Amino acid sequence: MKIALLVLYFALLIGIGLYCRKNATDVNGFVLGGRSVGPWLTAFAYGTSYFSAVVFVGYAGQFGWRYGIAATWAGIGNALIGSLMAWFILGRRTRIMSQHLDSATMPQFFGKRFGSTSLKIGASIIIFIFMIPYTASLYNGLSRLFGMAFDIDYSLCIALMAILTAIYVIAGGYMATAINDFIQGLVMLVGISAVIYAVLESKGGFMGALDGLARITDEKVANTPGIFASFFGPDPLNLLFVVILTSLGTWGLPQMVQKFYAIKNEQSIQKGTIISTLFAFVVAGGCYFLGGFGRLFSDQIDIAANGFDSIIPTMLSGLSAGMIALVVILVLSASMSTLSSLVIASSSTLTIDLVSGTIVKNMSQSAQVLLMRILIVVFIAISAFLALVQYKSSVNFIAQLMGISWGAMAGAFLAPFMYSLYSKKVTTASCWACFLFGTILMTANMFIRPEFPPIMQSPINSGAIAMLAGLIIVPVVSLFTPAPDKNLVDQAFACYDKETTVPQSVALGKK
């Protein structure tokens, strides 16, 4: 049953990739789907790029173990801040200005918005450096689940996932990715709902499981009875940092923001906002909610020996063969959808922002698309190699670097990107200040972590602080650095002043 479901699933993904080849003949079609992607596809593409196996296997298990049922706040934050507010604050303005500036990537946006080639190249280098280890970490969540479900080597799982993702992304570009993300999103919605029900039923239902969780104490964490079943858990401050990193971080991640570039129209943004938020409530809320019950299986889990990644697989190991098959496809869906989004973002950034116009002048559309397809193979191969190195040698730095990658990119890009959509006063120097602060802070956290203050030794806390600090750095530095060119800024913001006629059902007319 498990093998048959996987074969059907893979055949469907490849078939969609081949079907979408006609939409991937130029840069706009390959990277953005011709800016004509509807609300359902865009919302599911956003959600499936957001939530990978790292969330389902790694974060849900780790934070559920540490904070108990209160870890669900991370999922609620992902829905309200990472989805609802992100769409509401960034969606419309990103779509309008990115089309006005004819930008297909975040570095290209910075380059044209501020008239700075160096800013474009700097953003490209940051993405290139920090995206590959993030991509490699996506394979980590598969190892234990495949070991539990199949008697096959993990190396084969990595190769299979890499090859299949490469086929449909190279063939159909963004449109194939968006359609497959929709299918993968449906699998994730059904899968997480079914898994939660099955796991809780095995522990006496929701009330029985909650009662069992309330009876668990851990003197190393807190002596308060029922702390793991409480509203805010044993460590509300560090839980807040988790919510900030995993929720606010989406506002500055290139592969997430790029989804807004491709959306079709105003109605699609309105519908997409609702769909994306509901998707996040079910998937992210469900993952962290499930992880919150991990301590009910503490008699089967050895954190010291096997790490936090063993929690969720252990919780699922007692399920039926059919449920395990569904879980495997769920985790594959989560990983492949995020992987496809990351490699398109990486290859398009390297091609459009570093090679075309900088190294190779007057590069044709067909040559750019060809180079992007080649780079997709390169990025997937490198990430698969790094994942194999980690698996074979038990090196942990790649998994740790995923959190650092998220913090560095969001810390560098969130504030400059958001402010540049709304304010004419943002300067090039303020963008550089934020770029440098975010990347240097997170790199230092990786190499000299013991020297950091205790509250900042966690990469999660440092990443959250980098994002919040950027919101202060950009306006402050902009006050004390040369003002941007008025003509350049006025030209960028002219897109918001264009008049558009819409039905009165969409906007009330003047009296």
N, C-alpha and C positions, 0 to 999 in steps of 0.2 A: 504493500500500500504506500509506504513512504517513498520508495523509488519511483513508483508509477506517478504519484502526485508531483514529484520533482521533475520528471521528464516532461509531463504536460505543461508544467509551469514554465520551464525553460524554453520549450517550443513556442509557447505564446509570446514570451518576451522577444525572442529572435524574430518571429513573424512580424511583430509590430515594428521592430527596427527596420526590417526590409521594406515594409509597407510605407514607412515615412521617408524613404530616400528622396522622394520628389521635393520634399520641403527643406532639404539640406544642400542645396546647390550653390548658395552664396553665403557670405558671412552673416548677414542679418537672419537668414533662414536657419543656418546651422546653429548659431549661438542663441538666438531669441525667438525662433519659430515664426519669424516674420511679424513679430509684435502683434499677433492675432490669437493668442491663447485665451480661452474662456475661463470663467470663474472656477468651475469645478477642477479643471486640470491644473490651473495655477495654484489654487488652494491646497490641493493634494500634493503637488510638487513642492510647495513650501513646507508642508507638514512632514512629508517623508524625507526631505533633505534635513530637516530639523532633528528628527528622532531616528537614531541608528541603533545598531546592536550595542554600541557603547552605553547608551541610555538604558536599554532593556536589561542587559546582562551586567554591566559594570556599575553605572551610577545608581540604578534602582536597588541593586543588592547592597552596595556600599552605604548609601545614605539611609536606606531602610533599616539596615543593621544599626547604624549610629543614632538615628533620630526616631525610630519606630514609626508609628502611623503618621506622625507629624511630617514625615518626608513627603507626604501628599501635597504639602504647600509648594514644593518645587514644581509639581505638575500644574497646580493652579496658577502659579506665577508664569509658567511657560505659556499657558493659555491666555491669560489676561495681559501680561506685559510682552511676552515674546511673540504673540500672535495678534491679539486684538489691537493693542496700542501700536504695535509695529505697523500694521496695515493702515490704521487710522492716521498716524502721524507721518509715515514715510511713503505709503503706497501711491497715492495720487500725485504728490509732488515729484517723486522719483520718476514715475512714468512720463509725466509732462516734460520735465527738464532734461531727462536723459534722451528723449526723442528729439527735443529742440536742439540739443548739443550734438546729436548724432553719435552718442556714446553707447557702446555695447558692453563695456566692462567698468568696474569701479575705478581702476587707475586712469582709464581714458576719460572718465567723468571728471576726475580731479585735474587732469591735464587741460581739458577744454574749459572747465569752469574757472580755473585760475590762470589760464594761459601759461602754464609751466610744464615744459617737457621733463624737467628734473623731478618735479612732484609726481608725474606719471610713472617715471622709471623707478623712483623710490618706492612707490606703492606696489609696483610690480614685483620688485625684489622681495619685499616683505611677504607678499602672497606666495611667491615661489619658495621661499625658505620655510615658512611655517605651514604650508598646505600639505606637503608630502608626508611628514610624520603624522599629521592628522588623518590623512588618507590611509596610512599603514595601520593606524589603530583600529580601523573599522573591521579588520579581520579578527581582532582579538576575541570578540564575543562569540565567534563561531566555534572555536576550538573545543571547548568543553561540551557544547550542545551536540556537535557532530560526533564527538567521542562517545556520548551517551546514546545517541540514536543509531549510529552506523559503525560498523567495524571496518572503517577505512582510515587511511593515514590523513592527518590534518593538512599535509602538504598538498594532497590531491584536492581537498576542499578549497584551499586558497587558489590553486590554479584554475579550478572550475569556475569559481566566482569571478575571477579576474577576466578569464576568456569570454564568458558569457556577457559580462557587462561591457567589455570592449566591443563585442560584435554589434550589439544594438545601439550603443552610443555612436560608434564610428559610422554605422549605416544611416541612422536617422537623425542624429544630432539632438537638439533640444526638444523637438516635437516628439520624437520617439521616447525620450526620457520622460517627458510630461505625461504621455499616455500610459507608459509603464508604471510611472509613479502613482497614477490613479488606481491602477489594478493592484499595485503593491500596497497602497493605502487602504483599499478595501480589505485585503488580507490582514493588515495590521489591526484594523478596527474589529473584525470578527475574531481574530486570533487572541488579542489581549482580553477581550470580553469573555471568551470561552475559557481561557487559562485562569483568569481571576475566579470565575465561578467554580471551576474544577478544584483549584487549590484550596479555596475556602471551604468547600464541601468536604474535603478530606480532613478538615480540622473542626468539623461540627457546624459549618455554616458561618455567616458573618458574625453573629452574636457570640457563638462559641469560640471562634478564633480571636475575637476582640477580648473576650474574657480571659482566654489563655495568655494573650499578650500582656494583659494588665497584671498577671501574676508573676511575670518574669522580672527579675532584678539583676543588676550587674554593678557590683561595688566599685569597679574601675570607672564606671560612667556616672552613676548617681545612686544614692541610697533611697530615693523617694519611691514608695510603692506605686505601681501603675504608671511609672514615668513614660514607658514606651507606648502606652495607649492614650497618652495625654495630648492636649490640643497643640502645644508647641514643643513637646519633646524635652530631652535632657539638655540640649545646647541650642537655645533659640538664636544666639548671635551668629554662630557658624552656619546654622541653617539659613539665616538671612543672606549670608554671603553666597551660599549655594543657589538660592533663588535669584539673586542679582546676576551671578555669572551665567547661569543657564537660561535666564529669561531676557535680560537686557542685552546679552551678547549677540543675539540674532540681528540687532540693529546695525551692527558693524561688520558682519561676516559677508564677504563678497558673494559667496554662493547663495546666500539667503536674499540679500538685497537685489541680486540680479533677477529674481523671480518677478519683481515689480516692473522691470524694464519691458517684460514680454507680454504683460496683460493687455487685453483687447480694448476695453473702454470703461467708462464710468460705472455702468451697471455691473460690469464684471468685478470691479473693485469692491463695490458695496456687497455683492453676494459672496465674493471671495473672503471678505473679512469675517463674515458669519460662519462660513463653512470651515475656514482655517481654525477659527477659535474653538468650534465644537470638536473638530478633529483632535486638537491639542488636549482638550479636556478629557477625551476618551483615552487617547494613546498615552500622553505624558502622565496625566492624572492616574490612569490605570497602572502604568509601569511602577511609579513611585508608591502608589497605594499597595500594590502587590508586594513590593520589596519591604514595605513596613512590617509585614508578617514574617520576615525571614527568621527572626529569633525563635519562632515556633518549631523550627527545624534544627535548633542548635545542637541537639544530640547527634545529628548526622553531619555537622559542619565543623571543620577544623580551620578557622581563619588563619592561625599562625602558619599552618603547613600549606594551605591551598589558596589563601587570599580571598578577597571579597568577591572575585569573579566566580567563585564556586557556589555562592549562595543561591542564585536563581536556578542554575542547573540542578542543584540538589533538591530544591523545592519542586521541580518539574519531573524529577526522575521516577516518581511513583505513578505518573499518569498513564493512561492507556496508550497503545501503539498509535491509534488515530490522532489523539491529542498531541503526542510527541511529533508526529508528522506535521501537524498544523503549526506547532511551535517552531520547527526547523524552517518551514517556509516563511513564517512570520519573521524570524531573525534574518534569514536570507533577504527577504523583501526590504527590511529596514536597512540592512548593510548595502545592498546593491543600489537602492535608490539614492542614498547619501553618497556612495562612491561615484555614481554617474554624475551627480551634481558637482562634486568636487573636481573631477577630472575635466569637465567642460569649463569650469571656472578657471582652472589652472592653465589649460591649453590655450584658451582664448586670450587670457591675460598675457601669456608669454608671446603668442603670435601677434596680437594686435598692438600691444603696448611696448614690447621690447624689440621684436624683429621687424615688423612692418613699419616703414617710415623712419626707423632709427638705424637699424643695421642694413636692411634691404629697402632701398628707395623705390617708390612706385610699384609695390607688390600687388599683383592682380588678385581679384576675389577668389578665383579658382586656386591660385597658389596658396593663399591664406587658409582656405578650407582644407587643402591637402596637408599643409603643415600642422594644422590643428589635429587632424586625424592621426598623423604620425606621433605628435606629442601625447595624445591620449594613450597610445600604446606604450610610450616611454614612461608616462606617469604611473600607469597601472602596473607596469613591470617593476618599476622601482619600489612602489608601495608593497607589492606582493613579495619582493625580495626582502625588504625590511621586516615584514611580518614573519617570513620564514626564519630570518636570522634571530629574531626575538624568540620564536617558538623553539628552535633547535638549541639555542644557547642559554635560554632562560634569562635573557637580558630584559630588564624592566623599564629602561629609560624611554623606550618608544611609547609605551602606554602612558607614562607620566607626561611625556611631551605633548600628548593630545590636549590635556588641560592647559598647558603652557601655550600651545598653538592658538587655542580659542581665545585665551586672555590677551595674547600679543596682538592678534589681528583685530579683535573687537576694541581693545584698548587703543590701538593706533587709529582706527578708521571711524569708530562710532561718532564721536563728537564732531570731527571735521565734516563728515558727510551730512549729518543731520543739520548742523548749523548752516552749512552752505546751501541747503535747500530753502532756508527761511530768511537768512540774514545777508545783507549786502556788505557788512562790515568785516566779515571773516577774511583774514589775510593768509598769504602763502606761508609766512613765518609761523603762524599759529598752527597750521597743518603740520609743518615739519616738527614743531615742538611736541605735538601730540604723537606723531609717528615715532619719534625718538624715545619719548618717555615710556610709551607702552611696550615697545620692543626691548628696550634696555632693561626695564624693570623685570619683565618676564624671563629674559635671558639670564639676568643676574640671579633670579629666584632659582633657576635650574642649577647654576654652578656654585653659588655661595649661599645657599638656603640657610645654613645654620647661623649666618651672620645677620639675618633679618630679624626684626622684632617678632616675638612669638605669634602675634596675630597675623603676621604676613608670611610666615614660613610655609603655609599651605598655598600651593599654586592657585587653588580656587579663590582664596581670599585676596591674593595679590592680583589676580585677574579682575576681580570685581572692583578692587580699589583703582586699578588702571583705567577702567571704564569710567568710573565716577570722577576720577581726577581729570580726565580728558574734558568732561563737561565744564570744568572750571578753567583749565589751561587755555582752551581755544578763545573764549571771550576775553580773558585777562591779557594774553599775549597780543591779541588783535588790538587792544587799546593802546599798546605801547610800541607797535611796529607800523611801518609805512602802510597807508591805506591802499587797498587794491585799485587798479585802474577803473575809473568810473565808467568809461565806455564799455569795457569788457563785462563788468558786472551788470550794467543796464541791459546789455544785449542778452545775457543769460536769463535775467529775470523778466524779459519781455514776453516770454512764453506764458506767464501767468496772466498777462493783461489782454490776451487775445479773446475776443468775444465769440462765444459758441451758442448757437440756438438749440435749445432742448425742449422737449414736451413739458407742459405745465405740471404734469404728474411727477416730474423729476425736480423742478425748481419753480417756486411761485413767481409769477410775473409782477411787474410794478403796477400800481393802481392807475 
